Amino acid sequence: MTDLSSWGVASDSPTAEHYRTFGALEAPGSSAVYENWALGVADDAEMLALIDELPRTKRQANLVFAAMRVAGVPVSPWTDARRDAIAQWPRIRDIALMHATQTNEAARCAVLLPQLARIPGPLALLEVGASAGLCLYPDRYSYRYTGDDGTVTSLDPAAPTGVVIDCRIENAAPPAGFPEVVWRGGIDLNPLDPADPETLAWLDALVWPEHDDRRARLRAAVAVAASDPAPIRAGDLNDLIADAAASAPDDATVVVFHTAVLAYLSPEDRDRFRRTMTDTDAVWLSNEGLGVFPEFESIVPPGERHRFVLAVDGEPVALTHPHGRSYRAL
């Protein structure tokens, strides 16, 4: 292992541990490239020192690796990519500082739909951390749910859009139909315009290298959002949530939802948002990783710590894949 002390970086530094965890637990089975890069970075004193130049919120692997790819670092083993990463670091740093990990994975709609389809409509969908708003169109996408017995259930909107999402569903029946959505809106610190080519380029860079199906789905979903853009307010979710919800039609059931968002809030802001949702009449769907709600830790098996917990009004109902590939009812 590299002696990190010569660079003033401890081998157990938070940055090193983040990359080691990412490479050991999150990337395996999903991206061999990112697994290799993360484990390489975790033991690379020089690269760790460069990453630590960034603000703490900008050091996460997903953001740094996307910035590396935009800067032209080749998708190759770390031993080859390392030279370009270090040589291109000033540009990588600037890209990381100007962007955020606003991964807009439309496939996450597959794990939201089983619950959305159960809520009395019509529905007004309000997404916090909406990015480009691709998850605001669950009724416009096609789904292929594979059940416990291997049976595939197809669900298609009246006018298919080219977005097809595959999802394994366990311990539950697939949704029988689509909800009636009459209003959509979002909140984000930095809303992205789905009609902007630079937005598409950044979202594309956030898709992991081997995930060609996600890349194709992204482009199709961006076309859906660009053709009928939902209003996404710029600002802090805690400051805007009440006013945004009040904009929904009076005769619609407001559904506030989010996926992989609350982890970026401080514990105090997270608690504030939770109190707001507890006191509101809206239905609240949260789909977040471990650590966001500590009381959910015990329901996730040790070998599945990468999974998200889907909760309705604060009550966990399913374990989900972070990119929407599976839904297991609790």
N, C-alpha and C positions, 0 to 999 in steps of 0.2 A: 504493500500500500504506500502511496506517496506520502512523504513527510510534510504535512501541512504547516508545521510550525515555522518552516523557513519563509512562508508567505504570511505569517501572522494569522493563519486560519486554523482553528482547532478541528480535528477530524470528526468531532461530535458537535460541530457548530450547527445552529438551527438550519442554515442553508444546506450544509452537507447532509444533514438528516432528512430534510425535505426531499432532496433529490434521491437519496438512498431509498426512502420509503416509496417514492413515486416509481422508481425503477424496480423495486422488489414486489410491490403490492398492486399498484394501479395499472402499469403498462403491460405486464406479462399476459400473454394470451390475446392482447388487443393491439399492441404495436411493438414489434421486435426492435424497430429503429429507436423509438423513444425509451424502451427498456435499456438498450445499449447506451444511448446518450446519457440518460439519467445516472446510471451506475458509473459511467465514465466521468461525468461531471462531479459526482459525489466524492471521488478520490483524486480530483484534479485541483491542486492548490491554486494554480494560476487562474483557472476559470472561476473557481469559487470566489477568489478575491475580486475579480471583475464583476461578478453578479452582485456581490455585496456592496458595490458602488451604487446600486439601485436602491430606491426606497423599499422598505420591507414588503409593501403590498405589490411590488413589481418584480419580485424575485421568483415567483412560482414557475414551475417547469413549463406548463402549458403556454404561458405568455412568452417566456424567454425562447423556447423552441420555435414558436410561431414567428417571432421576430427574427430569429436566425434564418429561417427559411425565406422570409421576405427579403432579407439582406443577401440572399444568394448562397448561403451555406448548403453544400450538396447533401442530399439524403443518402448518406453513406455511413459506414461504421465510424464510431467516435474517433478512432485512431487516425482516420483520414479527415473527418469533418473538423476536428479540433483546430488544426492550423488556420482554416478559414474563419472559424468562429472567433479566434483570438485576433486575427488580422482585421476582421470586419467589426470588432467590438464597438467602436464609436457609433457606427450606423445602427447596430443591433440595439445599443443602449438608447439611442434616440427613438427608434421605432417602439421599443418597450415603454418608454416614457409617454409617448403620444397615444398609445392604445391600451386596451384592457381586454381581459379574457371574456369577451361577450359572445361566447359560443352560443349560437342559436340553432339548437338541434331540434328540427321539426319532429323527429321520431319520438321525442318525449311525449308527444300528443297521444301515442299509443298506450302509455300507462296512465294518462289523465282521463282518457275517454271512458274507461269502465266506470269511473265515478261521475263524470260529467253526464253520462247517459242516464244516471239514476236520479238526477236532480230535476224537480219539477220546473218546466220551462214556462215561457221562453227565458233564455239566459242572456245576461250581459256579462261578458268576459273581461276582466281587468287583470292584466299581468303586471306584476312588479318585477323590475329587472328585465324588461321586455326586449332590450337590444333592438333588433330590426323587426320584432313582432311576429316571427315565423310560427310561434306556438299559439298565436291567437286565431288560427284557422283549423281547428281540429275537425270541423264539419266539412272541410274542403278536400281532405286527404283520403286516400284509400288505405285499407288495413288488411293484413293477412295474419290472423291470430292462429297459432298452433297450440292446441290443447294438450292436456295430460296424456291422452290416448293417441296423439299424433294427428288428429283430425284438424284440417285447416279450414277456418271460417273466414270467408272474404266479406269485406264491408266496403262498399263503394258509394260515393256521393252521386247525386243525379247527373252531375257534370264532372267527370273525372278530370283531375288537373295534371296527372303525370307523377304526382308524389305518391309513392307506394311504400308503406311501412310494414315491416315484418316484426312480429312480437310473439314470444312464447308466453302463454298465460297458464298459470297453475292454480289449482284450488278454487277456481272460479270459472263461470261461463263467460265467453266473450260478449261484449256489448251487442245488443240486438239491433241497434240503430243509432242514428245521430241525434244529438240534442238540437233544438231549434235555437240558433244564435241570432239575436236581433241587434246586438251592439257589441263592439270590441274597442278596447282602449288599453293603454299601457303607461308605465312610468319607468324612466331610466335616467341615470345620471348623465348619460351620453347617448341619446337615441341615435340609431343608425338608419339611414335612408336606404331601403331595399332597392331603390332605382339607381343608386349611385354605384358605378363600376368599382370605385375604390373600396366601398363597403363590401362588395362581393369578394374582392381580392383578399381583404383581411379575414373575413369569415372563412374563406376557403383555406387560408393559411392555418386557421385554428383547427381544421379537421386533420386528424392524425394521418400520417403519410400513407398507410396501407388501406385506409378506409374509403375506397373508391365508391362504394355504395352511398356513403354519407355525402360525399362530394357531389355526386349526381343528384341526390335528393335535395341538397342545399340549393343548387341552381334552380331546380323546379319549384321549390318552396319560395325562393326569392321572387320568382316570376309571379306567383300567386299573391304575395304581399304587395308587390309593386303595382299590380293591376287594381288593387282595392285597398290602399294603405289605411291602416288604423291609426287614429291620433295617439301619439306617444308623447307624454309630457316630459320635459327635461327637469330633473330635480331629485331631491331626496324623497324616498318612498314614504318616510314617516311624515314629512311635511305636506305631501300632496295626496295621500291616500284618501282622506275624507272628501276632499273636493272632487277628486276623480270619480269616486264611487257615486257621488251625488249627481254626476253628469249622465248616469245611466237612466234609461227609461223607467218611469215609476212602476210600470206593470211587468217588469222583468226581474227575475231572480239574479242578483249580483253575485258573481263567483270571482273571488280574488284568489289568484294562484301564482306560484313561483316555483322554479326549479334551480337548484345550485346558485342561490342568490344570498340567503341570509348568512352564509359563512363569511361573506365579505363585510358584514356589519360588525360593529363593536358589540360586546355582550350587552351593554346598556341600550344601544339602539335596537338590538334584537328583542330585548325584553319589552321595550316600548312598542314595537310593532306587534308583538304577541298580545299585549294588553289591548291594543286597538282592535285587533281582530276578534278578541274574546268579547269585546263590548259591542261589536257591530252586528247588524242583521244579515250581512253577507255570508255566503258559504265560503269557507276558507280551505283551499287545497294547498298543502305544502309538500314538496318533494325534494328533500334535502339529505345531504350526506351526514355521516356520524359526526358528533361534536356540536352540531347546531342545537339539538335538543338532547341533553345528556340523559334524560329519563328514557330515551328510546334505545340506549346502548344495549340493554340486556336482551332485546328481542332479535338482535342480529347475530347469527352464529359466528363463531370465531373465524371460520374460513371464508366468510362472506362480508368482511368488513368494508369492501369497496362498494357495497350496495347502498342505495338510497332508501329512505323510509318515506312512504307516501302516507300522509295523514289528512283526515277530514275534520275540520274544526278542532284540531289538536289531538285527535285520536288516531293512532296508527292503524292503517287498514291493509297495507301491502309493502313488500320489499320489491324494489325496482332496480333495473339496470340503469346506470347513469345516463346512457345514451338511448334509453327506451327499448332495449332489445328483449326485456323480460319483465313480467308482472307476476308476483306470487302473493296471492291473498293470504292474510294472516288469520 
